[in-house]
Amino acid sequence: MFSLTLSAEEHDGSEPDRVTFFKMTHTRGPKQLPIDAESARMMLLFENLEVEVRERGEEVTTEVRNRIYAEVMGPEKRNQVRGFGLGVGWADVPGIITE
């Protein structure tokens, strides 16, 4: 399994969901600003969908955040996992959506 080295302030030590991982890898600086306009747009979409889930009275779990990621980014294809680099397959990352 792949992991990131983060301070306790950035993450609590558990495996990050796909949305959290995207945000961790697409921001920079002490203010955690998006690296580009497209990343900022994606993060806004993630946040808007999460607000919609909360407004429906649903709990926002890791599974829900992974579904939000798949809704914004589309399902994974060709046994590749977006954001994890070459050589990472579906079996290496729990919670991905392939359909």
C-alpha positions as CSV (number, residue, x, y, z in Angstrom):
1,M,0.0,0.0,0.0
2,F,1.2,3.5,-0.7
3,S,1.3,6.1,2.0
4,L,2.3,9.7,2.5
5,T,4.4,11.2,5.3
6,L,2.3,14.0,6.8
7,S,2.4,15.9,10.1
8,A,-0.4,15.2,12.6
9,E,-1.8,18.7,11.8
10,E,-2.4,17.7,8.2
11,H,-3.8,14.2,8.7
12,D,-4.7,12.0,11.6
13,G,-2.7,8.9,10.5
14,S,-5.5,7.0,8.9
15,E,-5.7,6.2,5.2
16,P,-7.0,9.3,3.4
17,D,-10.1,9.1,1.2
18,R,-9.7,10.0,-2.5
19,V,-10.9,13.6,-2.1
20,T,-8.4,14.2,0.8
21,F,-5.6,12.6,-1.2
22,F,-6.4,14.8,-4.2
23,K,-6.3,17.9,-2.0
24,M,-3.1,16.9,-0.3
25,T,-1.4,16.4,-3.7
26,H,-2.8,19.4,-5.5
27,T,-2.1,22.2,-3.0
28,R,1.0,24.0,-1.9
29,G,2.3,26.4,0.6
30,P,1.2,27.2,4.2
31,K,-2.2,28.3,3.0
32,Q,-2.7,25.1,1.0
33,L,-3.7,26.9,-2.2
34,P,-4.6,24.8,-5.3
35,I,-1.7,24.3,-7.7
36,D,-3.7,25.5,-10.7
37,A,-7.1,26.7,-11.8
38,E,-8.3,23.2,-12.8
39,S,-7.4,21.8,-9.4
40,A,-9.2,24.7,-7.7
41,R,-12.3,23.9,-9.9
42,M,-12.2,20.2,-8.9
43,M,-11.9,21.1,-5.2
44,L,-14.9,23.4,-5.5
45,L,-16.9,20.6,-7.1
46,F,-15.9,18.2,-4.3
47,E,-17.0,20.7,-1.7
48,N,-20.3,21.5,-3.4
49,L,-21.2,17.8,-3.7
50,E,-20.3,17.2,0.0
51,V,-22.5,20.1,1.0
52,E,-25.4,18.5,-1.0
53,V,-24.9,15.2,0.8
54,R,-25.0,16.9,4.2
55,E,-28.1,18.9,3.2
56,R,-29.9,15.6,2.5
57,G,-29.1,14.6,6.1
58,E,-26.6,11.9,5.1
59,E,-23.4,11.2,6.9
60,V,-20.2,12.0,4.9
61,T,-18.1,8.8,5.2
62,T,-15.0,7.7,3.4
63,E,-17.2,5.7,1.0
64,V,-19.3,8.8,0.3
65,R,-16.2,10.9,-0.3
66,N,-14.8,8.3,-2.7
67,R,-18.2,8.3,-4.6
68,I,-17.9,12.1,-4.8
69,Y,-14.4,11.8,-6.2
70,A,-15.6,9.3,-8.9
71,E,-18.6,11.6,-9.7
72,V,-16.3,14.6,-10.3
73,M,-13.3,12.7,-11.9
74,G,-15.1,9.8,-13.5
75,P,-14.5,6.1,-12.9
76,E,-11.0,4.6,-13.0
77,K,-10.2,2.9,-16.3
78,R,-7.7,0.4,-17.7
79,N,-6.6,-0.8,-14.2
80,Q,-4.9,2.6,-13.5
81,V,-5.6,4.7,-10.5
82,R,-5.6,8.5,-11.0
83,G,-3.2,10.4,-8.7
84,F,-1.1,7.4,-7.6
85,G,1.4,7.3,-10.5
86,L,2.4,4.5,-12.9
87,G,2.2,0.9,-11.7
88,V,-0.6,1.3,-9.2
89,G,-3.5,-0.9,-10.0
90,W,-7.1,-1.2,-8.8
91,A,-6.1,-3.9,-6.3
92,D,-3.6,-1.6,-4.6
93,V,-6.1,1.1,-3.6
94,P,-9.2,0.3,-1.6
95,G,-12.4,2.2,-2.2
96,I,-11.9,3.1,-5.9
97,I,-14.9,3.1,-8.3
98,T,-14.3,1.4,-11.6
99,E,-17.8,1.5,-13.1
